[in-house]
Amino acid sequence: MENFSNNILGGKGQVTATAALTELRKISNLLSEM
């Protein structure tokens, strides 16, 4: 059971990191268009 919850937390961490990278790309695209 502990391993199961750890996997879920690890997955959430990956999703959050990916979302952050996507947001950074959006911001840098906006800045380069200015």
Phi and psi in radians as a Rosetta constraint file:
Dihedral C 1 N 2 CA 2 C 2 CIRCULARHARMONIC -1.096 0.35
Dihedral N 2 CA 2 C 2 N 3 CIRCULARHARMONIC -0.753 0.35
Dihedral C 2 N 3 CA 3 C 3 CIRCULARHARMONIC -1.047 0.35
Dihedral N 3 CA 3 C 3 N 4 CIRCULARHARMONIC -0.681 0.35
Dihedral C 3 N 4 CA 4 C 4 CIRCULARHARMONIC -1.045 0.35
Dihedral N 4 CA 4 C 4 N 5 CIRCULARHARMONIC -0.862 0.35
Dihedral C 4 N 5 CA 5 C 5 CIRCULARHARMONIC -1.165 0.35
Dihedral N 5 CA 5 C 5 N 6 CIRCULARHARMONIC -0.596 0.35
Dihedral C 5 N 6 CA 6 C 6 CIRCULARHARMONIC -1.124 0.35
Dihedral N 6 CA 6 C 6 N 7 CIRCULARHARMONIC -0.702 0.35
Dihedral C 6 N 7 CA 7 C 7 CIRCULARHARMONIC -1.082 0.35
Dihedral N 7 CA 7 C 7 N 8 CIRCULARHARMONIC -0.716 0.35
Dihedral C 7 N 8 CA 8 C 8 CIRCULARHARMONIC -1.114 0.35
Dihedral N 8 CA 8 C 8 N 9 CIRCULARHARMONIC -0.787 0.35
Dihedral C 8 N 9 CA 9 C 9 CIRCULARHARMONIC -1.094 0.35
Dihedral N 9 CA 9 C 9 N 10 CIRCULARHARMONIC -0.750 0.35
Dihedral C 9 N 10 CA 10 C 10 CIRCULARHARMONIC -1.077 0.35
Dihedral N 10 CA 10 C 10 N 11 CIRCULARHARMONIC -0.721 0.35
Dihedral C 10 N 11 CA 11 C 11 CIRCULARHARMONIC -1.093 0.35
Dihedral N 11 CA 11 C 11 N 12 CIRCULARHARMONIC -0.752 0.35
Dihedral C 11 N 12 CA 12 C 12 CIRCULARHARMONIC -1.072 0.35
Dihedral N 12 CA 12 C 12 N 13 CIRCULARHARMONIC -0.702 0.35
Dihedral C 12 N 13 CA 13 C 13 CIRCULARHARMONIC -1.064 0.35
Dihedral N 13 CA 13 C 13 N 14 CIRCULARHARMONIC -0.738 0.35
Dihedral C 13 N 14 CA 14 C 14 CIRCULARHARMONIC -1.118 0.35
Dihedral N 14 CA 14 C 14 N 15 CIRCULARHARMONIC -0.769 0.35
Dihedral C 14 N 15 CA 15 C 15 CIRCULARHARMONIC -1.067 0.35
Dihedral N 15 CA 15 C 15 N 16 CIRCULARHARMONIC -0.753 0.35
Dihedral C 15 N 16 CA 16 C 16 CIRCULARHARMONIC -1.099 0.35
Dihedral N 16 CA 16 C 16 N 17 CIRCULARHARMONIC -0.755 0.35
Dihedral C 16 N 17 CA 17 C 17 CIRCULARHARMONIC -1.095 0.35
Dihedral N 17 CA 17 C 17 N 18 CIRCULARHARMONIC -0.740 0.35
Dihedral C 17 N 18 CA 18 C 18 CIRCULARHARMONIC -1.120 0.35
Dihedral N 18 CA 18 C 18 N 19 CIRCULARHARMONIC -0.741 0.35
Dihedral C 18 N 19 CA 19 C 19 CIRCULARHARMONIC -1.093 0.35
Dihedral N 19 CA 19 C 19 N 20 CIRCULARHARMONIC -0.713 0.35
Dihedral C 19 N 20 CA 20 C 20 CIRCULARHARMONIC -1.103 0.35
Dihedral N 20 CA 20 C 20 N 21 CIRCULARHARMONIC -0.738 0.35
Dihedral C 20 N 21 CA 21 C 21 CIRCULARHARMONIC -1.097 0.35
Dihedral N 21 CA 21 C 21 N 22 CIRCULARHARMONIC -0.718 0.35
Dihedral C 21 N 22 CA 22 C 22 CIRCULARHARMONIC -1.076 0.35
Dihedral N 22 CA 22 C 22 N 23 CIRCULARHARMONIC -0.755 0.35
Dihedral C 22 N 23 CA 23 C 23 CIRCULARHARMONIC -1.109 0.35
Dihedral N 23 CA 23 C 23 N 24 CIRCULARHARMONIC -0.724 0.35
Dihedral C 23 N 24 CA 24 C 24 CIRCULARHARMONIC -1.073 0.35
Dihedral N 24 CA 24 C 24 N 25 CIRCULARHARMONIC -0.701 0.35
Dihedral C 24 N 25 CA 25 C 25 CIRCULARHARMONIC -1.117 0.35
Dihedral N 25 CA 25 C 25 N 26 CIRCULARHARMONIC -0.741 0.35
Dihedral C 25 N 26 CA 26 C 26 CIRCULARHARMONIC -1.026 0.35
Dihedral N 26 CA 26 C 26 N 27 CIRCULARHARMONIC -0.811 0.35
Dihedral C 26 N 27 CA 27 C 27 CIRCULARHARMONIC -1.100 0.35
Dihedral N 27 CA 27 C 27 N 28 CIRCULARHARMONIC -0.803 0.35
Dihedral C 27 N 28 CA 28 C 28 CIRCULARHARMONIC -1.144 0.35
Dihedral N 28 CA 28 C 28 N 29 CIRCULARHARMONIC -0.592 0.35
Dihedral C 28 N 29 CA 29 C 29 CIRCULARHARMONIC -1.126 0.35
Dihedral N 29 CA 29 C 29 N 30 CIRCULARHARMONIC -0.768 0.35
Dihedral C 29 N 30 CA 30 C 30 CIRCULARHARMONIC -1.077 0.35
Dihedral N 30 CA 30 C 30 N 31 CIRCULARHARMONIC -0.761 0.35
Dihedral C 30 N 31 CA 31 C 31 CIRCULARHARMONIC -1.116 0.35
Dihedral N 31 CA 31 C 31 N 32 CIRCULARHARMONIC -0.714 0.35
Dihedral C 31 N 32 CA 32 C 32 CIRCULARHARMONIC -1.211 0.35
Dihedral N 32 CA 32 C 32 N 33 CIRCULARHARMONIC -0.384 0.35
Dihedral C 32 N 33 CA 33 C 33 CIRCULARHARMONIC -1.422 0.35
Dihedral N 33 CA 33 C 33 N 34 CIRCULARHARMONIC -0.317 0.35
